[in-house]
Amino acid sequence: MEVLKDFPEDFAKALKTSFEMLKNFNVRYLNEDQPFAKKYWRFSYIFATIFIHGFSMSIHMPELLTGDEMTQFAYLIPSILVTIHAIFKSIVLIPMTRQISRFISDLGSLWRVKFTEKQFEDKDAVLWRLDFINRASYWVTLSGSAQYLLSPLFETLFRRFILKQDCKLLLPFASVFPLDHTRNWLFYLLVYIFQLYSMFLLVSMYTGAALIMISSCALLGAEFLMLKDDLSRVIPHFSNKIRNSDNTNEGDNNDNELTIEEFVKRHQKLLGLSRQLDNVFNGMVFIDLLFVGITTCAFSFMGQFAQGPGYMLVSYIGIASNMFTVLYLCYYGELLTRAVKVLILIKYSVIN
């Protein structure tokens, strides 16, 4: 991406997937020099689309509750929860755009381009897992959403043109619109495309927000791991320098030497970035933990009323996606915490 071209390649690659997904919802980072109107005018139709989509589903809910259409009700609940979850994420994330841009810029300026062998292995292990998570989340979200959203269309076409049944024109989500989409193919396709686009926006925010948080935590954790290796490989040196303990050749260039002041400054910068990370994403962590159990139960409830293996598969994908997102966040949060704790212990042992 253009905004990431000035950063090291491995650093930019780790953020690319989340940036591209959030860009669909007009959440753009590192674009502070753009005029206000150019940056935010797309929100006018995005917010209008999301509002109409949510309103059309919510006013149809009482009809499903009072009727005998429990299958449609069970199918609608997860989409409503995902809609609410994504809206809450956008409320937390969009006002933090400037702070997140500053965090990414500061972390990118600290990112290393020269590594020891151990640092290279640690960094590659973290980034390989992160790349796998980004790819897996992207493709699971894409396949699950496509299955969820396109199944009613394929079912309608199959029953109408193959089985020659006079069935209703099915939409991805039971909702109320001024247009009678059940009688006219043109209106049906227009409403269907509108629902597809609405969920495309919401899923982009839903998944992209989780990935930017996980990626930020992983990149900061990788920096702490490399800083830990710096300290574990140095020995105290007279004057105010510490030197790589593996560097036994006195004639070597002093590029590997690091003053204590430089080491402390780098450590303090990373601690400052940790505080920025907390301030930016604390609200989103709370929202994710609040919704994960509710949304997982909703997908499970949907599976109880699934009509066929296709709809059952959608419920399983929804449950797995919810659980894995929290698992990834906990994993990289623990990685960051453990790296900081080990760094403190190593510092203590070096001093003593």
C-alpha positions as CSV (number, residue, x, y, z in Angstrom):
1,M,0.0,0.0,0.0
2,E,1.1,3.5,-0.7
3,V,1.0,4.8,2.9
4,L,3.2,1.9,4.0
5,K,5.9,2.2,1.3
6,D,8.3,4.1,3.6
7,F,8.3,1.4,6.3
8,P,10.4,-1.8,6.2
9,E,8.9,-4.5,4.0
10,D,8.2,-7.0,6.8
11,F,6.6,-4.3,9.0
12,A,4.4,-3.1,6.1
13,K,3.4,-6.7,5.2
14,A,2.1,-7.3,8.8
15,L,-0.3,-4.4,8.6
16,K,-1.4,-4.7,4.9
17,T,-4.4,-7.0,5.4
18,S,-5.9,-4.9,8.2
19,F,-5.3,-1.6,6.4
20,E,-7.0,-3.0,3.2
21,M,-10.1,-4.2,5.2
22,L,-10.5,-1.0,7.2
23,K,-10.1,1.0,4.0
24,N,-13.4,-0.5,2.8
25,F,-15.1,1.3,5.7
26,N,-13.1,4.5,4.9
27,V,-10.9,4.1,8.0
28,R,-7.5,5.2,6.7
29,Y,-4.3,5.6,8.7
30,L,-1.2,7.7,8.0
31,N,-3.2,10.1,5.8
32,E,-3.1,13.1,8.1
33,D,-2.1,15.5,5.4
34,Q,-5.3,15.0,3.4
35,P,-8.1,17.7,3.6
36,F,-10.9,16.9,6.1
37,A,-13.6,16.7,3.4
38,K,-11.6,14.4,1.2
39,K,-10.9,12.1,4.1
40,Y,-14.4,11.8,5.6
41,W,-17.0,12.5,2.8
42,R,-17.4,8.7,2.2
43,F,-18.8,8.3,5.7
44,S,-22.0,10.2,4.6
45,Y,-23.2,7.3,2.4
46,I,-21.5,4.6,4.6
47,F,-23.4,5.6,7.7
48,A,-26.6,6.1,5.8
49,T,-26.3,2.5,4.4
50,I,-25.6,1.0,7.8
51,F,-28.5,2.9,9.4
52,I,-31.0,1.8,6.7
53,H,-29.7,-1.8,6.9
54,G,-30.0,-2.0,10.7
55,F,-33.3,-0.2,10.8
56,S,-34.9,-2.5,8.1
57,M,-33.9,-5.6,10.1
58,S,-34.9,-4.3,13.5
59,I,-38.4,-3.3,12.5
60,H,-39.0,-6.8,11.1
61,M,-37.9,-8.5,14.4
62,P,-41.3,-8.2,16.2
63,E,-43.0,-9.8,13.2
64,L,-40.7,-12.8,13.4
65,L,-41.1,-13.1,17.2
66,T,-44.9,-13.0,17.1
67,G,-45.1,-15.4,14.1
68,D,-44.1,-19.0,13.6
69,E,-40.9,-18.2,11.6
70,M,-38.4,-19.2,14.3
71,T,-36.0,-20.4,11.6
72,Q,-35.7,-16.9,10.1
73,F,-35.5,-15.4,13.6
74,A,-32.6,-17.8,14.5
75,Y,-30.9,-16.9,11.1
76,L,-31.3,-13.2,11.7
77,I,-30.0,-12.9,15.3
78,P,-26.2,-13.5,14.5
79,S,-26.3,-10.8,11.7
80,I,-27.9,-8.3,14.0
81,L,-25.3,-9.0,16.7
82,V,-22.4,-8.7,14.2
83,T,-24.0,-5.4,13.0
84,I,-24.1,-4.0,16.5
85,H,-20.6,-5.3,17.3
86,A,-19.2,-3.7,14.2
87,I,-21.0,-0.4,14.9
88,F,-19.5,-0.3,18.4
89,K,-16.1,-1.0,17.0
90,S,-16.4,1.8,14.5
91,I,-17.5,4.2,17.3
92,V,-14.3,3.3,19.3
93,L,-11.9,3.0,16.4
94,I,-12.7,6.0,14.1
95,P,-12.1,8.7,16.8
96,M,-8.7,7.1,17.5
97,T,-7.5,7.3,13.9
98,R,-4.9,10.0,14.6
99,Q,-3.6,8.2,17.7
100,I,-3.3,4.8,15.8
101,S,-1.5,6.6,13.0
102,R,0.9,8.1,15.5
103,F,1.5,4.7,17.1
104,I,2.1,3.0,13.8
105,S,4.4,5.7,12.6
106,D,6.4,5.7,15.9
107,L,6.7,1.9,16.0
108,G,7.7,1.9,12.3
109,S,10.5,4.4,12.9
110,L,11.9,2.1,15.7
111,W,11.6,-1.1,13.5
112,R,15.0,-2.7,12.9
113,V,16.5,-3.5,9.6
114,K,19.6,-5.2,11.0
115,F,19.3,-8.2,13.3
116,T,21.3,-10.8,15.1
117,E,20.6,-14.4,14.2
118,K,18.5,-14.9,17.3
119,Q,16.6,-11.7,16.7
120,F,16.0,-12.7,13.1
121,E,14.6,-16.0,14.2
122,D,12.3,-14.5,16.9
123,K,11.1,-11.8,14.6
124,D,10.4,-14.2,11.8
125,A,8.5,-16.6,14.1
126,V,6.2,-13.8,15.3
127,L,5.6,-12.4,11.8
128,W,5.1,-15.8,10.3
129,R,2.3,-16.6,12.8
130,L,0.9,-13.1,12.3
131,D,0.8,-13.5,8.5
132,F,-0.9,-16.9,8.9
133,I,-3.5,-15.4,11.2
134,N,-4.1,-12.5,8.8
135,R,-4.5,-14.8,5.8
136,A,-6.6,-17.3,7.7
137,S,-8.9,-14.6,9.2
138,Y,-9.3,-12.9,5.8
139,W,-10.2,-16.1,3.9
140,V,-12.4,-17.6,6.6
141,T,-14.3,-14.3,6.8
142,L,-14.6,-14.1,3.0
143,S,-15.7,-17.7,2.6
144,G,-18.1,-17.6,5.6
145,S,-19.6,-14.3,4.5
146,A,-20.0,-15.5,0.9
147,Q,-21.7,-18.7,2.2
148,Y,-24.0,-16.8,4.5
149,L,-24.9,-14.1,2.0
150,L,-25.2,-16.0,-1.3
151,S,-26.9,-19.2,-0.1
152,P,-30.5,-17.6,-0.3
153,L,-29.8,-16.4,-3.8
154,F,-28.6,-19.8,-5.0
155,E,-31.5,-21.5,-3.2
156,T,-34.0,-19.2,-4.9
157,L,-32.5,-19.7,-8.3
158,F,-32.3,-23.5,-7.9
159,R,-35.9,-23.8,-6.7
160,R,-37.3,-21.4,-9.2
161,F,-35.5,-22.6,-12.4
162,I,-34.4,-26.2,-11.7
163,L,-37.2,-27.5,-9.4
164,K,-39.8,-25.2,-11.0
165,Q,-41.2,-24.4,-7.5
166,D,-43.2,-21.1,-6.9
167,C,-41.1,-20.2,-3.8
168,K,-40.5,-16.7,-2.3
169,L,-37.6,-14.6,-3.4
170,L,-35.3,-15.1,-0.4
171,L,-33.0,-12.4,0.9
172,P,-29.9,-12.9,3.1
173,F,-31.7,-11.1,6.0
174,A,-35.4,-10.9,6.7
175,S,-36.2,-7.2,6.7
176,V,-38.8,-4.6,5.7
177,F,-38.3,-2.3,2.7
178,P,-40.7,0.1,0.9
179,L,-40.1,-1.9,-2.3
180,D,-42.0,-5.2,-2.6
181,H,-39.0,-7.4,-3.4
182,T,-41.0,-10.6,-3.3
183,R,-42.9,-10.0,-6.6
184,N,-40.4,-8.1,-8.9
185,W,-37.0,-9.5,-9.9
186,L,-35.5,-6.0,-10.4
187,F,-36.5,-4.8,-6.9
188,Y,-35.3,-8.2,-5.5
189,L,-31.9,-7.8,-7.0
190,L,-31.6,-4.2,-5.9
191,V,-32.5,-5.0,-2.3
192,Y,-30.1,-8.1,-2.4
193,I,-27.2,-6.0,-3.7
194,F,-27.9,-3.4,-1.0
195,Q,-27.8,-6.0,1.8
196,L,-24.6,-7.5,0.3
197,Y,-22.9,-4.1,0.3
198,S,-24.1,-3.3,3.8
199,M,-22.7,-6.5,5.2
200,F,-19.5,-6.1,3.2
201,L,-18.9,-2.8,5.0
202,L,-19.8,-4.2,8.4
203,V,-17.6,-7.4,8.0
204,S,-14.7,-5.2,6.8
205,M,-14.9,-3.2,10.0
206,Y,-15.6,-6.2,12.2
207,T,-12.6,-8.2,11.0
208,G,-10.3,-5.3,10.1
209,A,-10.6,-3.8,13.6
210,A,-9.6,-7.1,15.2
211,L,-6.6,-7.6,12.9
212,I,-5.2,-4.0,13.3
213,M,-5.3,-4.6,17.1
214,I,-3.7,-8.0,16.9
215,S,-1.0,-6.8,14.4
216,S,-0.1,-3.8,16.6
217,C,0.3,-6.0,19.6
218,A,2.3,-8.6,17.7
219,L,4.7,-6.0,16.2
220,L,5.3,-4.3,19.6
221,G,5.8,-7.8,21.1
222,A,8.4,-8.6,18.5
223,E,10.3,-5.4,19.3
224,F,10.4,-6.3,23.0
225,L,11.7,-9.8,22.1
226,M,14.5,-8.2,20.1
227,L,15.3,-5.8,22.9
228,K,15.4,-8.7,25.3
229,D,17.9,-10.4,23.1
230,D,20.0,-7.2,23.0
231,L,20.3,-7.2,26.8
232,S,20.8,-10.9,27.1
233,R,23.8,-10.8,24.7
234,V,25.7,-7.9,26.2
235,I,28.2,-7.6,29.0
236,P,29.0,-4.5,31.1
237,H,31.9,-2.6,29.5
238,F,34.0,0.1,31.1
239,S,32.8,3.7,30.6
240,N,29.2,3.7,29.7
241,K,29.0,1.1,27.0
242,I,27.5,-2.4,26.7
243,R,28.8,-4.7,24.0
244,N,27.6,-7.8,22.3
245,S,29.0,-10.7,24.3
246,D,29.4,-12.8,21.2
247,N,31.7,-10.2,19.7
248,T,35.1,-11.5,20.9
249,N,37.2,-10.0,18.1
250,E,38.6,-6.7,19.4
251,G,39.3,-5.5,15.9
252,D,35.7,-5.6,14.9
253,N,33.8,-2.5,14.0
254,N,32.0,-0.8,16.9
255,D,28.6,-0.9,15.1
256,N,27.5,-3.7,17.4
257,E,28.2,-1.5,20.5
258,L,25.3,0.2,22.1
259,T,25.6,2.8,24.8
260,I,23.5,2.4,28.0
261,E,21.8,5.7,27.3
262,E,20.7,4.4,23.8
263,F,19.4,1.2,25.2
264,V,17.5,2.9,27.9
265,K,16.0,5.4,25.4
266,R,14.8,2.6,23.2
267,H,13.3,0.8,26.1
268,Q,11.5,3.9,27.3
269,K,10.2,4.5,23.8
270,L,8.8,1.0,23.7
271,L,7.2,1.5,27.1
272,G,5.6,4.7,25.8
273,L,4.2,2.8,22.8
274,S,2.8,0.2,25.2
275,R,0.9,2.9,27.0
276,Q,-0.4,4.2,23.6
277,L,-1.5,0.7,22.7
278,D,-3.5,0.4,25.9
279,N,-5.1,3.8,25.5
280,V,-6.1,3.1,21.9
281,F,-7.4,-0.4,22.1
282,N,-8.7,-0.8,25.7
283,G,-12.2,0.0,24.6
284,M,-12.1,-2.4,21.7
285,V,-10.9,-5.2,23.9
286,F,-13.8,-4.6,26.3
287,I,-16.3,-4.7,23.4
288,D,-14.8,-7.9,21.9
289,L,-14.9,-9.7,25.3
290,L,-18.5,-8.4,25.8
291,F,-19.8,-9.7,22.5
292,V,-17.8,-12.9,21.9
293,G,-19.9,-15.1,24.2
294,I,-23.2,-13.6,23.0
295,T,-22.4,-13.9,19.3
296,T,-21.0,-17.4,19.7
297,C,-24.3,-18.5,21.4
298,A,-26.3,-16.8,18.6
299,F,-24.4,-18.7,15.9
300,S,-24.9,-21.9,17.9
301,F,-28.7,-21.1,18.2
302,M,-28.7,-20.5,14.5
303,G,-27.2,-24.0,13.9
304,Q,-30.1,-25.6,15.8
305,F,-32.5,-24.4,13.2
306,A,-30.2,-24.8,10.2
307,Q,-31.9,-26.1,7.1
308,G,-29.3,-28.2,5.4
309,P,-25.5,-28.6,5.6
310,G,-24.8,-25.2,4.0
311,Y,-26.5,-23.2,6.7
312,M,-25.0,-25.5,9.4
313,L,-21.5,-24.8,8.0
314,V,-22.2,-21.0,8.3
315,S,-22.9,-21.4,12.0
316,Y,-19.7,-23.4,12.6
317,I,-17.6,-20.8,10.7
318,G,-19.2,-18.0,12.7
319,I,-18.4,-19.8,16.0
320,A,-14.8,-20.6,15.0
321,S,-14.2,-17.0,13.8
322,N,-15.4,-15.5,17.0
323,M,-13.3,-17.9,19.2
324,F,-10.1,-17.6,17.2
325,T,-10.2,-13.8,17.2
326,V,-10.1,-13.8,21.0
327,L,-7.5,-16.6,21.0
328,Y,-5.2,-14.6,18.8
329,L,-5.6,-11.5,20.9
330,C,-4.9,-13.3,24.1
331,Y,-1.9,-15.1,22.5
332,Y,-0.2,-11.9,21.4
333,G,-1.1,-10.1,24.6
334,E,0.6,-12.8,26.6
335,L,3.6,-12.7,24.2
336,L,4.0,-9.0,24.8
337,T,3.5,-9.4,28.6
338,R,6.0,-12.2,28.8
339,A,8.6,-10.4,26.7
340,V,8.4,-7.4,29.1
341,K,8.7,-9.5,32.2
342,V,11.7,-11.5,30.9
343,L,13.3,-8.2,29.9
344,I,13.0,-6.9,33.4
345,L,14.5,-10.1,34.9
346,I,17.4,-9.9,32.5
347,K,18.1,-6.3,33.3
348,Y,18.1,-7.2,37.0
349,S,20.5,-10.1,36.5
350,V,22.9,-7.8,34.4
351,I,22.9,-5.1,37.1
352,N,23.7,-7.6,39.8
